[in-house]
Amino acid sequence: MRMRPTVAVTFLTAALSASVLPATAHAADTAVADQTTFSNVVVNGGKDLVLGLTTRKTVTITWTARDPEGVAASWAYLWHGPNTDDADGILPLYPPVGTCVVSAADPTTSTCKVSFAVDAARDFDHNALAGAWKVLAGAQDTTDDWTETDVTGTASFKRSAKVTVNASPEPVKKGRTITVTGKLTRANWESGTYTGYQSRPVQLQFRKKGSSVYTTLKTVSSGVGGKLKTTTKAKSDGYFRFVFTGTGTTGPSTAAGDFVDVR
C-alpha cells in the first residue's frame, strides 16, 4: 500500500485515463494510520467469468473505501501477472473513477462501484490469461492524498468448454453393451478455435426415462484431442450425458442428454 500527494479531484479522471496505470503501481509502502482502507471487494457478484471466443460481458466491481478525512474519489481495476509493473493484462485498460456513495451514518466511509465491458476477442489474446486476476483499488481523500492497494480482491476468468455425447447402438437389447463417445474442447484464445482438452475427468451420467434426476455411472478421462469413450450396460430407456465440472482455468460444461431405447 502507498500514499502520495496527487492532483486535485477535478483532474483525477483525466489523469487516470491518460496513462496505463500499472506504470505507477508498486509494492506497498509502510502503513500509515490515516490512509485509505478498502474492504468488501466483489467482482461480478462473486461469480467466475467464463469467456468463449467472442464473448462480451459487462463486469462490475464493488467495494468499500474508508478514510478518516473522507473519500473524494475512488477507483478499481483488474490486473493479471506477477506484479502490477509487469502485468500482462489490465481491465479496463483506462480505468474510470468509480461511482461512490458516502454513508449517511459514517462520512468517512463510501461504497463504490464501477462497470466496464470485457470483449474476449479484444482483451484475451493468449491462454495464459485464464485463471486468477487481482483487484487494485485506489482512492483520493478530501485533503488530496491518494492511496493504492495492489491486491484488495480477486476475480477468476475461465476459458469456455464444450462437451458432446453420443450413445449407440440405438435401439439396443437389454443387457447389451452401449458405447458412449464424445469430445471435450475449450476455447483457445490464441488460435480462435475450440481445441481438445486432454487428460481431464469427465462424468458419464444417466437419467432414466420419466425421471428428472441424473446419476453418475463412472468417471472417464479425456484422451488425445479431448476424445471421450466408454461403455456401459443397457438396463432401461433413458438419457446419457457427459459432464465436465471445470478447472481453475476452464469453465464447466454439460452435454445434452442422448436418448437410448432399450428393448
Residue pairs with C-beta under 8 A, 6 or more apart in sequence:
1 28
1 29
1 31
1 35
1 147
1 148
1 149
1 150
2 26
2 27
2 28
2 29
2 147
2 148
3 29
3 32
3 35
3 145
3 146
3 147
4 145
4 146
5 144
5 145
5 146
6 12
6 15
6 140
6 144
6 145
6 146
7 15
7 144
8 144
9 72
9 73
9 140
9 144
12 73
12 97
12 140
13 96
13 97
16 75
16 94
16 95
16 96
16 97
17 94
17 95
17 96
20 90
20 93
20 94
21 77
21 84
21 90
21 95
21 136
22 79
22 84
22 85
22 86
22 87
22 90
23 85
24 148
25 79
25 84
25 85
25 87
25 136
25 148
25 150
26 84
26 85
27 83
27 150
28 149
28 150
34 67
34 68
34 69
35 67
35 145
35 147
36 65
36 66
36 67
36 71
36 74
36 139
36 141
36 146
36 147
37 65
37 66
37 67
38 63
38 64
38 65
38 66
38 137
38 139
38 149
38 152
39 63
39 64
39 66
39 152
40 62
40 63
40 64
40 111
41 61
41 62
41 63
41 76
41 135
41 137
41 152
41 153
42 61
42 62
42 63
42 153
43 49
43 59
43 60
43 61
43 78
43 135
43 153
43 154
43 155
44 59
44 60
44 155
45 60
48 156
48 157
48 158
48 251
49 57
49 59
49 118
49 155
49 156
49 157
49 158
50 157
50 158
50 159
50 160
50 251
51 57
51 118
51 120
51 124
51 157
51 158
51 159
51 160
51 187
51 189
52 120
52 160
52 187
53 120
53 121
53 160
53 187
53 189
53 192
53 193
53 194
54 119
54 120
54 121
55 118
55 119
55 120
55 160
56 117
56 118
56 119
56 120
57 117
57 118
58 115
58 116
58 117
58 118
59 78
59 91
59 115
59 116
59 117
59 118
59 155
60 113
60 114
60 115
61 76
61 77
61 78
61 98
61 113
61 114
61 115
61 135
61 153
62 111
62 112
62 113
63 74
63 76
63 98
63 111
63 112
63 113
63 135
63 137
63 152
63 153
64 109
64 110
64 111
64 112
65 71
65 74
65 100
65 109
65 110
65 112
65 137
65 139
66 106
66 108
66 109
66 110
67 108
67 139
67 141
67 142
67 147
68 108
69 108
69 141
69 142
69 143
69 145
70 102
70 107
70 108
70 141
70 142
71 100
71 102
71 108
71 109
71 110
71 139
71 140
71 141
71 142
72 139
72 140
72 141
72 142
72 144
73 97
73 98
73 100
73 139
73 140
74 97
74 98
74 100
74 110
74 112
74 137
74 138
74 139
74 140
75 95
75 96
75 97
75 98
75 114
75 137
75 138
75 139
76 95
76 98
76 112
76 114
76 135
76 136
76 137
76 138
76 152
77 90
77 91
77 92
77 95
77 114
77 135
77 136
78 89
78 90
78 91
78 133
78 134
78 135
78 136
78 155
79 87
79 89
79 90
79 91
79 133
79 134
79 136
80 87
80 88
80 89
80 90
80 129
80 131
80 132
80 133
80 134
80 157
81 87
81 88
81 89
83 150
84 136
84 150
88 126
88 128
88 129
89 123
89 124
89 129
89 133
91 116
91 118
91 123
91 133
92 116
92 117
95 114
95 116
96 114
96 116
97 114
98 112
98 113
98 114
99 112
99 113
99 114
100 110
100 111
100 112
100 113
101 110
101 111
101 112
102 109
102 110
103 109
103 110
103 111
120 187
120 189
124 130
124 157
124 189
125 189
125 190
126 189
126 190
127 159
127 188
127 189
127 190
127 249
129 157
129 189
130 157
130 158
130 159
130 189
130 249
130 250
131 156
131 157
131 158
131 248
131 249
132 154
132 155
132 156
132 248
133 154
133 155
133 156
133 157
134 150
134 151
134 153
134 154
134 155
135 151
135 152
135 153
135 154
135 155
136 148
136 149
136 150
136 151
136 152
137 148
137 149
137 152
137 153
138 146
138 147
138 148
138 149
139 146
139 147
140 146
141 147
156 248
158 246
158 247
158 248
158 249
158 250
158 251
159 186
159 187
159 188
159 189
159 249
159 250
159 251
160 186
160 187
160 250
160 251
160 253
161 184
161 185
161 186
161 187
161 197
161 244
161 246
161 250
161 251
161 252
161 253
162 184
162 185
162 186
162 194
162 253
163 182
163 183
163 184
163 185
163 202
163 228
163 242
163 243
163 244
163 253
163 254
163 255
164 182
164 183
164 242
164 255
165 180
165 181
165 182
165 228
165 240
165 241
165 242
165 255
165 256
165 257
165 258
166 180
166 181
166 182
166 258
167 178
167 179
167 180
167 240
167 258
167 260
168 178
168 179
168 181
168 260
169 176
169 178
170 259
170 260
170 261
171 260
171 261
171 262
171 263
172 178
172 234
172 260
172 261
172 262
172 263
173 234
173 262
173 263
174 234
174 235
174 236
174 262
174 263
175 233
175 234
175 235
176 233
176 234
177 231
177 232
177 233
177 234
178 231
178 232
178 233
178 234
178 240
178 260
179 229
179 230
179 231
180 204
180 228
180 229
180 230
180 231
180 232
180 240
180 242
180 258
181 227
181 228
181 229
182 202
182 227
182 228
182 229
182 242
182 255
183 196
183 222
183 225
183 226
183 227
183 228
184 196
184 197
184 200
184 202
184 222
184 226
184 228
184 242
184 244
184 253
185 194
185 195
185 196
185 197
185 226
186 194
186 195
186 197
186 250
187 194
188 194
188 195
195 226
196 222
196 224
196 225
196 226
196 227
197 222
197 226
197 250
198 222
198 223
198 224
198 225
198 226
199 221
199 222
200 221
200 222
200 226
200 244
200 247
201 219
201 220
201 221
201 245
202 219
202 220
202 221
202 222
202 228
202 242
202 243
202 244
203 216
203 218
203 219
203 242
203 243
203 244
203 245
204 216
204 217
204 218
204 219
204 220
204 230
204 232
204 240
204 241
204 242
205 214
205 215
205 216
205 217
205 240
205 241
205 242
205 243
206 214
206 215
206 217
206 232
206 238
206 239
206 240
206 241
207 213
207 214
207 215
207 238
207 239
207 241
207 257
208 236
208 237
208 238
209 236
209 237
209 238
209 239
209 259
211 238
214 239
214 241
214 243
214 257
216 243
217 232
218 230
218 232
220 228
220 229
220 230
222 228
223 229
228 242
232 240
234 260
234 262
235 262
236 262
237 259
237 260
237 261
237 262
238 259
238 260
238 262
239 257
239 258
239 259
239 260
240 257
240 258
240 260
241 254
241 255
241 256
241 257
241 258
242 254
242 255
243 252
243 253
243 254
243 255
244 252
244 253
244 254
245 252
246 252
246 253
